Amino acid sequence: MGNIQKICIIGGGNMGRAIAGGIAANPGSGMKNIIVTARTRETLGKIEALGPAVKTSQDNIGAAAGADLVIIAVKPWQTRDVLEEIRPVLDYGKCTVASVVAGISFSELKDMLHKDTGDGNDMPGLMRIIPNTAIALGMSTTFIAACGVQPEIYKEVEDIFGKMGEVVAVPEEMMPAGTALASCGIAYALKYLDAAIQGGTDIGFSREEARKIVINTMKGAIALLETGGTSPQEEIDKVTTPGGYTAKGLAAMEEYGFQEAVMQGLLKSMQR
């Protein structure tokens, strides 16, 4: 990379570890200096399992010092303490702070990070980045919003995350919707799969048989959409004969509120 030579990820939980793993596993990223922090030795061990490309530390201040991109991947209630801890060592003239913490706005980040530097650099470039856990496999849908970030830095960050899936640039006000649809959404998709697998066992398959059948069926459904450029409803119509088995099953799902349940899940996950 050009301007971004060192990436520091504060928080080695599921998302921080997934991001680090995605970067480290992608030889095209060009990143050779990645450090991830965590509080416990157990979590550090999981991060170290990603390979030698990722360094670990329990020292947030030491890890953040000299970093060109600091990714904050902690719990929302930990964000202020972490930013106040590392703020003195951040070089606001070159550092970009990217938050993957859901619900923390640019306004709140500015309040947490502002400092009087005397040189006009009282705020680093800020980004909000919302991936999903498939980033570790290079298959995330990642939403990015930026505030005060130089175009060349933005492009580099976009390239880093673009190598780990699809990047969608949005204004900040669309971040809750993106979080609901893709970040929370991966859990919602898995919830359907889990229900279908359980249903498969209830109608006679072993759990492993049901798991394979449901996963392959989902792969086939996605392939139909990607290959044909069709909508889900178009593909549904192709296999739904009036009064047939599929029609009866779909009618029962609607009777029990399938569509409304999905919509309510999306709406609820947009609320702070």
VENPELIN-V457870 format. One record per pair of residues at least 24 apart in sequence whose ideal C-beta (glycine too) atoms are under 10 Angstrom apart, sorted by the first residue. I is the first residue (numbers start at 1). GAP is how many residues later the second one is. If there is no record, write none. Layout:
# VENPELIN-V457870
i=[I | I]
gap=[GAP | GAP]
This chain:
# VENPELIN-V457870
i=[1 | 1 | 1 | 1 | 1 | 1 | 1 | 1 | 1 | 1 | 1 | 2 | 2 | 2 | 2 | 2 | 2 | 2 | 3 | 3 | 3 | 3 | 3 | 3 | 3 | 3 | 3 | 3 | 4 | 4 | 4 | 4 | 4 | 4 | 4 | 4 | 4 | 4 | 4 | 4 | 4 | 4 | 4 | 4 | 5 | 5 | 5 | 5 | 5 | 5 | 5 | 5 | 5 | 6 | 6 | 6 | 6 | 6 | 6 | 6 | 6 | 6 | 6 | 6 | 6 | 6 | 6 | 7 | 7 | 7 | 7 | 7 | 7 | 7 | 7 | 7 | 7 | 7 | 7 | 7 | 7 | 8 | 8 | 8 | 8 | 8 | 8 | 8 | 8 | 8 | 8 | 8 | 8 | 8 | 8 | 8 | 8 | 8 | 8 | 8 | 8 | 8 | 8 | 8 | 9 | 9 | 9 | 9 | 9 | 9 | 9 | 9 | 9 | 9 | 9 | 9 | 9 | 9 | 9 | 9 | 9 | 9 | 9 | 10 | 10 | 10 | 10 | 10 | 10 | 10 | 10 | 10 | 10 | 10 | 10 | 10 | 10 | 10 | 10 | 10 | 10 | 10 | 10 | 10 | 10 | 11 | 11 | 11 | 11 | 11 | 11 | 11 | 11 | 11 | 11 | 11 | 11 | 11 | 11 | 11 | 11 | 12 | 12 | 12 | 12 | 12 | 12 | 12 | 12 | 12 | 12 | 12 | 12 | 12 | 12 | 12 | 12 | 12 | 12 | 13 | 13 | 13 | 13 | 13 | 13 | 13 | 13 | 14 | 14 | 14 | 14 | 14 | 15 | 15 | 15 | 15 | 15 | 15 | 15 | 15 | 15 | 15 | 15 | 15 | 15 | 16 | 16 | 16 | 16 | 16 | 16 | 16 | 17 | 17 | 17 | 17 | 17 | 17 | 17 | 17 | 17 | 18 | 18 | 18 | 18 | 18 | 18 | 18 | 18 | 18 | 18 | 18 | 18 | 19 | 19 | 19 | 19 | 19 | 19 | 19 | 19 | 19 | 19 | 19 | 19 | 19 | 19 | 20 | 20 | 20 | 20 | 20 | 20 | 20 | 20 | 20 | 20 | 20 | 21 | 21 | 21 | 21 | 21 | 21 | 21 | 21 | 21 | 21 | 21 | 21 | 22 | 22 | 22 | 22 | 22 | 22 | 22 | 22 | 22 | 22 | 22 | 22 | 22 | 22 | 22 | 22 | 23 | 23 | 23 | 23 | 23 | 23 | 23 | 23 | 23 | 23 | 24 | 24 | 24 | 24 | 24 | 24 | 25 | 25 | 25 | 25 | 25 | 25 | 25 | 25 | 25 | 26 | 26 | 26 | 26 | 27 | 27 | 28 | 28 | 28 | 28 | 29 | 29 | 29 | 29 | 29 | 29 | 29 | 30 | 30 | 30 | 30 | 31 | 31 | 31 | 33 | 33 | 33 | 34 | 34 | 34 | 35 | 35 | 35 | 35 | 35 | 36 | 36 | 36 | 37 | 37 | 37 | 37 | 37 | 37 | 37 | 37 | 38 | 39 | 39 | 50 | 60 | 60 | 60 | 61 | 61 | 61 | 61 | 61 | 61 | 62 | 62 | 63 | 64 | 64 | 64 | 64 | 64 | 64 | 65 | 65 | 65 | 65 | 66 | 66 | 66 | 66 | 67 | 67 | 67 | 67 | 67 | 68 | 68 | 68 | 68 | 68 | 69 | 69 | 69 | 69 | 69 | 69 | 69 | 69 | 69 | 69 | 69 | 69 | 70 | 70 | 70 | 70 | 70 | 70 | 71 | 71 | 71 | 71 | 71 | 71 | 71 | 71 | 71 | 71 | 72 | 72 | 72 | 72 | 72 | 72 | 72 | 72 | 72 | 72 | 73 | 73 | 73 | 73 | 73 | 73 | 74 | 74 | 74 | 74 | 75 | 75 | 76 | 76 | 76 | 76 | 76 | 76 | 77 | 79 | 79 | 79 | 79 | 79 | 80 | 80 | 80 | 80 | 80 | 80 | 81 | 82 | 83 | 83 | 83 | 83 | 83 | 84 | 84 | 84 | 86 | 87 | 87 | 87 | 87 | 87 | 88 | 90 | 90 | 90 | 91 | 91 | 91 | 92 | 92 | 92 | 92 | 92 | 92 | 92 | 92 | 93 | 93 | 93 | 93 | 93 | 94 | 94 | 94 | 94 | 94 | 95 | 95 | 95 | 95 | 96 | 96 | 96 | 96 | 96 | 96 | 96 | 96 | 96 | 96 | 96 | 96 | 97 | 97 | 97 | 97 | 97 | 97 | 97 | 98 | 98 | 98 | 98 | 98 | 98 | 98 | 98 | 98 | 98 | 98 | 98 | 99 | 99 | 99 | 99 | 99 | 99 | 100 | 100 | 100 | 100 | 100 | 100 | 100 | 100 | 101 | 101 | 101 | 102 | 102 | 102 | 102 | 102 | 102 | 102 | 102 | 102 | 102 | 103 | 103 | 103 | 103 | 103 | 103 | 103 | 104 | 104 | 104 | 105 | 105 | 105 | 105 | 105 | 105 | 106 | 106 | 106 | 106 | 106 | 106 | 107 | 107 | 109 | 110 | 110 | 123 | 123 | 124 | 124 | 125 | 125 | 125 | 125 | 125 | 126 | 127 | 127 | 127 | 127 | 127 | 128 | 128 | 128 | 128 | 128 | 129 | 129 | 129 | 129 | 129 | 129 | 130 | 130 | 130 | 130 | 130 | 130 | 130 | 130 | 130 | 130 | 131 | 131 | 131 | 131 | 131 | 131 | 131 | 132 | 132 | 132 | 132 | 132 | 132 | 132 | 132 | 132 | 132 | 132 | 133 | 133 | 133 | 133 | 134 | 134 | 134 | 134 | 135 | 135 | 135 | 136 | 137 | 137 | 138 | 138 | 138 | 139 | 139 | 139 | 139 | 140 | 140 | 140 | 140 | 140 | 140 | 140 | 141 | 141 | 141 | 141 | 141 | 141 | 141 | 141 | 141 | 141 | 142 | 142 | 142 | 142 | 142 | 142 | 142 | 143 | 143 | 143 | 143 | 143 | 143 | 143 | 143 | 143 | 143 | 143 | 143 | 143 | 144 | 144 | 144 | 144 | 144 | 145 | 145 | 145 | 145 | 145 | 145 | 145 | 145 | 146 | 146 | 147 | 175 | 176 | 176 | 176 | 176 | 177 | 177 | 177 | 177 | 178 | 179 | 179 | 179 | 180 | 180 | 180 | 180 | 180 | 180 | 180 | 181 | 181 | 181 | 183 | 184 | 184 | 184 | 184 | 184 | 185 | 185 | 185 | 185 | 187 | 187 | 188 | 188 | 188 | 188 | 188 | 189 | 191 | 191 | 191 | 192 | 192 | 192 | 193 | 193]
gap=[28 | 29 | 30 | 31 | 32 | 67 | 68 | 155 | 156 | 158 | 159 | 28 | 66 | 150 | 151 | 153 | 154 | 157 | 65 | 66 | 91 | 93 | 147 | 149 | 150 | 152 | 153 | 154 | 25 | 26 | 27 | 29 | 63 | 64 | 65 | 90 | 91 | 92 | 148 | 149 | 152 | 153 | 155 | 156 | 25 | 26 | 27 | 28 | 61 | 62 | 63 | 64 | 89 | 25 | 26 | 27 | 28 | 29 | 57 | 58 | 59 | 60 | 61 | 62 | 63 | 64 | 89 | 24 | 26 | 27 | 28 | 29 | 47 | 60 | 61 | 62 | 63 | 64 | 91 | 150 | 153 | 25 | 26 | 27 | 28 | 29 | 47 | 49 | 52 | 54 | 55 | 56 | 57 | 58 | 59 | 60 | 61 | 62 | 63 | 64 | 78 | 82 | 87 | 89 | 25 | 26 | 27 | 28 | 29 | 38 | 45 | 47 | 54 | 55 | 58 | 60 | 61 | 62 | 63 | 64 | 65 | 89 | 91 | 25 | 26 | 27 | 28 | 47 | 50 | 53 | 54 | 57 | 60 | 61 | 62 | 63 | 64 | 68 | 69 | 72 | 73 | 75 | 76 | 87 | 89 | 25 | 26 | 27 | 28 | 32 | 49 | 60 | 61 | 62 | 63 | 64 | 67 | 68 | 71 | 89 | 90 | 24 | 25 | 26 | 27 | 28 | 31 | 32 | 33 | 34 | 35 | 36 | 38 | 42 | 44 | 45 | 46 | 61 | 62 | 25 | 26 | 30 | 33 | 34 | 60 | 61 | 62 | 29 | 32 | 59 | 119 | 122 | 56 | 58 | 59 | 85 | 86 | 87 | 115 | 116 | 117 | 118 | 120 | 121 | 168 | 27 | 31 | 55 | 56 | 57 | 58 | 84 | 26 | 29 | 30 | 32 | 33 | 37 | 56 | 116 | 119 | 32 | 55 | 82 | 113 | 114 | 115 | 116 | 117 | 118 | 119 | 122 | 146 | 52 | 54 | 79 | 81 | 110 | 112 | 114 | 116 | 117 | 121 | 123 | 141 | 142 | 145 | 27 | 30 | 31 | 33 | 34 | 35 | 36 | 51 | 53 | 115 | 116 | 25 | 26 | 28 | 29 | 30 | 32 | 33 | 114 | 115 | 116 | 117 | 143 | 28 | 109 | 111 | 112 | 113 | 114 | 115 | 116 | 117 | 118 | 120 | 138 | 139 | 141 | 142 | 143 | 27 | 30 | 31 | 48 | 112 | 113 | 137 | 138 | 140 | 141 | 26 | 27 | 28 | 29 | 30 | 112 | 25 | 26 | 28 | 29 | 111 | 112 | 113 | 138 | 139 | 112 | 134 | 137 | 138 | 26 | 136 | 131 | 132 | 134 | 135 | 24 | 130 | 131 | 132 | 133 | 134 | 135 | 126 | 129 | 130 | 133 | 38 | 129 | 132 | 33 | 34 | 35 | 33 | 35 | 37 | 24 | 27 | 28 | 29 | 32 | 27 | 35 | 37 | 24 | 25 | 26 | 27 | 36 | 37 | 45 | 49 | 36 | 35 | 39 | 86 | 25 | 26 | 29 | 24 | 25 | 26 | 27 | 28 | 29 | 24 | 27 | 26 | 24 | 25 | 26 | 27 | 31 | 33 | 24 | 25 | 26 | 30 | 24 | 25 | 28 | 29 | 24 | 27 | 28 | 29 | 30 | 26 | 27 | 28 | 85 | 88 | 25 | 26 | 27 | 28 | 29 | 55 | 56 | 58 | 84 | 87 | 88 | 91 | 25 | 26 | 27 | 28 | 29 | 54 | 25 | 26 | 27 | 28 | 29 | 30 | 56 | 58 | 86 | 89 | 25 | 26 | 27 | 28 | 29 | 32 | 37 | 40 | 56 | 57 | 25 | 26 | 27 | 28 | 56 | 58 | 25 | 26 | 27 | 30 | 26 | 27 | 25 | 26 | 27 | 28 | 32 | 196 | 24 | 24 | 25 | 29 | 30 | 33 | 24 | 28 | 29 | 31 | 32 | 33 | 31 | 30 | 25 | 26 | 28 | 29 | 30 | 28 | 29 | 31 | 27 | 25 | 26 | 27 | 28 | 37 | 27 | 25 | 31 | 34 | 26 | 30 | 33 | 25 | 27 | 28 | 29 | 30 | 31 | 32 | 33 | 24 | 26 | 27 | 28 | 31 | 27 | 30 | 31 | 56 | 59 | 26 | 29 | 30 | 58 | 28 | 29 | 30 | 31 | 50 | 52 | 53 | 54 | 57 | 58 | 60 | 61 | 26 | 27 | 28 | 29 | 30 | 31 | 52 | 26 | 27 | 28 | 29 | 30 | 31 | 46 | 48 | 51 | 59 | 62 | 63 | 27 | 28 | 29 | 30 | 31 | 46 | 27 | 28 | 29 | 30 | 31 | 35 | 42 | 83 | 27 | 28 | 29 | 26 | 28 | 73 | 74 | 77 | 78 | 81 | 82 | 167 | 170 | 25 | 72 | 73 | 76 | 167 | 168 | 169 | 24 | 71 | 168 | 40 | 42 | 67 | 68 | 70 | 167 | 39 | 40 | 41 | 42 | 66 | 69 | 40 | 65 | 38 | 37 | 38 | 24 | 25 | 24 | 25 | 24 | 25 | 28 | 29 | 32 | 46 | 26 | 27 | 30 | 31 | 34 | 42 | 44 | 47 | 50 | 51 | 28 | 29 | 31 | 32 | 38 | 46 | 38 | 40 | 45 | 46 | 48 | 49 | 50 | 52 | 53 | 54 | 30 | 33 | 34 | 36 | 51 | 52 | 55 | 33 | 46 | 47 | 49 | 50 | 51 | 52 | 53 | 54 | 55 | 57 | 50 | 53 | 54 | 57 | 30 | 31 | 48 | 52 | 26 | 29 | 30 | 28 | 27 | 28 | 25 | 26 | 27 | 25 | 26 | 27 | 47 | 24 | 25 | 26 | 27 | 42 | 43 | 46 | 24 | 25 | 26 | 27 | 37 | 40 | 41 | 42 | 44 | 45 | 24 | 25 | 26 | 27 | 36 | 40 | 41 | 24 | 25 | 26 | 27 | 31 | 32 | 33 | 34 | 35 | 36 | 38 | 39 | 40 | 24 | 25 | 26 | 31 | 34 | 24 | 25 | 26 | 27 | 28 | 29 | 30 | 33 | 25 | 26 | 25 | 95 | 93 | 94 | 95 | 96 | 89 | 90 | 92 | 93 | 92 | 87 | 90 | 91 | 85 | 86 | 87 | 88 | 89 | 90 | 91 | 85 | 88 | 89 | 86 | 81 | 82 | 84 | 85 | 86 | 77 | 80 | 81 | 84 | 78 | 82 | 73 | 74 | 77 | 78 | 81 | 29 | 70 | 71 | 74 | 26 | 66 | 70 | 24 | 25]
